[in-house]
Amino acid sequence: MTVMQEGPVGTATVTAVPNHHPVRVDPGRADIAKLHRLLRDGARALNEQFDDDAHLNDVIPKPWGYEYRAFVDDFFDLWSLHIEPGAGTSVHVHPRKLTYLLCLGGEGVTTGLGRADIPVSEGTVLRIGAGAFHGTRNTGDQPLELIEVEVPRNKFDLIRLRDDYNRVGTPYETTALEEPQHPMRKVPAFLNTKMRAATPDGRFRFALRTGMDIFYRPGGDDIFYIPLHISGVIARDVEILTGNPQDNRRPQTDKQYFCISKNA
């Protein structure tokens, strides 16, 4: 990944790190000022009703492609984004929650306020702090596939600033499509937990694995390991491991991980 320097004090910053560690995108004065202005003008970040908003467990059509939940419990919310070539999400903000963007495949760029564009490709990890405006566009000729890790769970914590599809000022979508091949299913061993087995196109598969299992049986097709531990929610810092051979960090054997792998 191209080395990028931190911005001056008071502006949003982008910190350069090795590819398998997260690039931090933290809010700066421009982000805070813009969010304050939007809230003063009447914009609202809403709250998800966990047991009532059932449509969030289906596929959500988007003007840039589609997205769907891969895993959810009372604290973690993992979404898979499929962005078509030439299309892009709105530039938006999550005032309350921390977001990680993990790239499974394709090429793109993530933009924001007062910061350099960030190139996105397979293996890229972005850590987007609460209150940092951001948007991602597909710059390649293949679909851009992302996993969005959101903590704490609240899909409606969203305010759109700019959008190519006239959605500024609108809340999160209320329509959905069923995905019969790999629907969300309850995980019996864990309370209030659901997940999918794979992406609708079958290119990637999902699994729950212990850190002990990952340590002794790492998969050659594994891309990311996301720890599903309450400490990450409390600390607002989720240490996401990768299948990158240069990533020599070890999983914690007593933790449960959401594993994302390529299908052969």
C-alpha positions in Angstrom: 0.0 0.0 0.0 1.2 3.5 -0.8 2.7 5.3 2.2 0.6 8.3 3.3 1.5 10.9 5.8 -0.6 12.1 8.7 -2.4 15.4 8.1 -1.7 18.5 10.3 -3.1 18.7 13.8 -6.9 19.4 13.8 -7.6 17.8 10.4 -8.7 14.3 9.6 -5.8 11.9 9.5 -4.9 8.8 7.5 -2.1 6.8 9.1 0.1 4.6 6.9 0.7 1.0 8.0 1.6 -2.4 6.5 -1.2 -3.8 4.3 -2.3 -6.4 6.8 -2.8 -3.8 9.6 -5.7 -1.3 9.5 -5.3 2.2 8.0 -6.9 4.5 10.6 -9.3 7.1 9.4 -10.1 9.3 12.4 -12.5 12.3 12.5 -11.0 15.8 12.4 -12.3 19.3 12.7 -13.9 19.2 9.3 -15.8 16.0 10.1 -17.0 17.4 13.5 -18.0 20.8 12.0 -19.9 19.1 9.2 -21.7 16.7 11.5 -22.7 19.5 13.9 -24.1 21.5 10.9 -26.1 18.6 9.6 -27.6 17.9 13.1 -28.4 21.5 13.6 -30.2 21.5 10.3 -32.4 18.6 11.4 -30.5 15.5 10.2 -31.0 12.5 12.6 -29.1 9.3 13.2 -31.7 6.7 14.0 -31.7 3.5 16.1 -32.2 0.0 14.9 -34.9 -2.0 16.7 -33.2 -5.4 17.0 -36.3 -7.6 17.0 -38.5 -5.5 14.7 -36.3 -4.6 11.7 -36.4 -8.1 10.2 -35.8 -6.9 6.7 -32.2 -6.3 7.6 -31.6 -10.1 7.6 -32.4 -10.2 3.8 -30.4 -8.7 0.9 -30.7 -4.9 0.6 -30.7 -3.6 -3.0 -28.6 -0.5 -3.5 -28.3 1.8 -6.5 -24.6 0.8 -6.5 -25.2 -2.9 -6.1 -26.4 -4.7 -3.0 -25.4 -5.6 0.6 -26.5 -8.2 3.1 -25.7 -9.3 6.6 -23.1 -12.0 7.1 -23.2 -12.2 10.9 -25.0 -10.4 13.7 -25.4 -10.6 17.4 -26.3 -8.0 20.0 -23.1 -6.1 19.6 -21.4 -7.1 16.3 -22.9 -6.5 12.8 -21.0 -7.8 9.8 -22.2 -6.8 6.3 -21.0 -7.8 2.9 -21.0 -5.1 0.2 -21.1 -5.7 -3.5 -20.3 -2.5 -5.5 -20.5 -2.6 -9.3 -17.8 -1.1 -11.5 -18.0 2.7 -11.7 -20.5 2.9 -8.8 -19.9 4.1 -5.3 -21.6 4.5 -1.9 -22.7 7.8 -0.5 -20.2 9.9 1.5 -21.8 9.4 4.9 -21.1 9.3 8.6 -21.8 7.0 11.5 -21.8 9.3 14.6 -22.0 6.4 17.1 -20.3 3.3 15.8 -16.8 2.2 14.8 -16.5 0.7 11.3 -13.9 -1.5 9.7 -13.9 -2.0 5.9 -12.2 -5.2 4.7 -11.6 -5.8 1.0 -12.2 -9.3 -0.3 -11.6 -8.5 -4.0 -11.7 -5.8 -6.6 -10.2 -2.3 -6.6 -11.6 1.0 -5.3 -10.9 4.1 -3.4 -12.3 5.4 -0.1 -12.7 9.2 0.2 -13.7 11.6 3.0 -13.4 15.1 4.2 -10.0 16.8 4.3 -8.0 13.6 3.8 -6.2 11.9 0.9 -8.0 9.2 -1.1 -7.2 5.7 0.2 -6.6 3.0 -2.4 -8.6 -0.2 -1.7 -7.6 -3.7 -3.0 -7.7 -7.3 -1.8 -6.5 -7.5 1.8 -6.9 -3.8 2.6 -8.2 -3.1 6.1 -9.6 0.4 7.0 -10.5 1.4 10.5 -13.1 4.3 10.3 -13.7 6.0 13.6 -17.1 7.2 14.8 -17.8 10.6 13.3 -15.5 10.2 10.2 -17.2 10.9 6.9 -16.3 8.3 4.2 -17.5 6.8 0.9 -16.1 4.1 -1.3 -16.1 3.9 -5.1 -15.3 1.0 -7.4 -12.5 2.0 -9.7 -11.9 -1.4 -11.4 -13.7 -3.4 -14.0 -14.8 -6.2 -11.6 -17.2 -6.0 -8.6 -15.7 -4.5 -5.4 -16.4 -6.9 -2.6 -16.1 -5.6 1.0 -16.9 -6.7 4.5 -18.1 -4.0 6.8 -17.6 -4.7 10.5 -19.8 -2.4 12.7 -19.6 -2.1 16.5 -21.7 -1.5 18.3 -24.6 -2.9 16.2 -26.9 -0.1 14.9 -27.6 -0.2 11.1 -29.6 3.0 11.2 -26.7 5.1 12.7 -26.3 6.8 9.3 -26.3 10.4 7.9 -25.7 10.8 4.2 -23.8 14.0 3.1 -23.3 13.4 -0.6 -24.8 10.8 -3.0 -24.9 10.1 -6.7 -28.4 8.7 -6.4 -30.4 11.5 -4.7 -30.4 9.8 -1.2 -29.1 12.8 0.8 -31.2 13.2 3.9 -32.9 9.8 3.6 -32.6 7.1 6.2 -31.4 3.5 5.6 -33.4 1.5 3.1 -36.6 -0.3 4.1 -36.9 -2.8 1.2 -35.2 -6.1 0.9 -35.0 -9.3 -1.2 -34.9 -12.8 0.1 -31.7 -14.8 -0.5 -32.9 -18.5 -0.4 -29.6 -20.2 -1.1 -27.7 -18.9 1.9 -30.2 -17.3 4.3 -29.4 -16.0 7.7 -29.8 -18.8 10.3 -29.6 -18.9 14.0 -26.4 -20.1 15.6 -27.7 -22.5 18.4 -24.5 -22.3 20.5 -24.7 -18.5 20.8 -27.6 -16.4 22.1 -29.2 -13.8 19.7 -26.8 -14.8 16.9 -27.4 -15.3 13.2 -25.1 -15.8 10.2 -24.9 -16.9 6.6 -22.8 -19.8 5.3 -21.6 -18.0 2.1 -22.1 -15.1 -0.2 -25.1 -15.3 -2.6 -22.7 -15.7 -5.6 -20.8 -18.5 -3.7 -17.4 -16.8 -4.1 -16.7 -16.6 -0.4 -17.7 -18.7 2.6 -18.2 -17.8 6.2 -17.5 -19.9 9.3 -17.2 -19.5 13.1 -13.9 -20.9 14.4 -12.1 -20.8 17.7 -8.7 -19.2 17.9 -7.3 -22.6 18.9 -8.6 -24.1 15.7 -7.2 -21.3 13.5 -3.8 -21.5 15.2 -3.4 -25.3 14.5 -5.4 -25.5 11.2 -5.0 -22.2 9.3 -6.6 -22.4 5.8 -4.8 -21.5 2.7 -7.9 -19.8 1.3 -8.6 -17.8 4.5 -8.7 -14.0 4.0 -9.7 -12.5 7.4 -10.4 -13.6 10.9 -12.6 -11.2 12.9 -12.6 -11.7 16.7 -16.2 -11.7 18.1 -15.3 -10.7 21.7 -17.0 -8.1 23.9 -13.6 -6.6 24.7 -13.4 -5.2 21.1 -16.8 -3.5 21.5 -15.8 -1.9 24.9 -12.4 -0.8 23.8 -13.6 0.2 20.3 -10.7 -1.7 18.8 -11.1 -5.0 17.0 -7.8 -6.7 16.1 -8.7 -8.3 12.7 -6.2 -10.9 11.5 -5.5 -11.7 7.9 -4.4 -14.7 5.8 -1.5 -12.6 4.5 1.7 -14.7 4.9 3.5 -11.6 6.3 0.9 -11.3 9.1 2.6 -13.0 11.9 0.1 -12.1 14.6 -1.5 -15.1 16.3 -5.1 -15.6 17.2 -6.1 -15.7 20.8 -7.0 -19.3 21.5 -9.9 -18.4 23.9 -11.7 -16.2 21.4 -14.3 -17.0 18.8 -13.5 -15.7 15.2 -15.6 -15.1 12.2 -13.6 -16.6 9.3 -13.9 -15.4 5.7 -12.4 -17.7 3.0 -12.3 -17.9 -0.7 -14.1 -20.8 -2.3 -11.9 -22.8 -4.6 
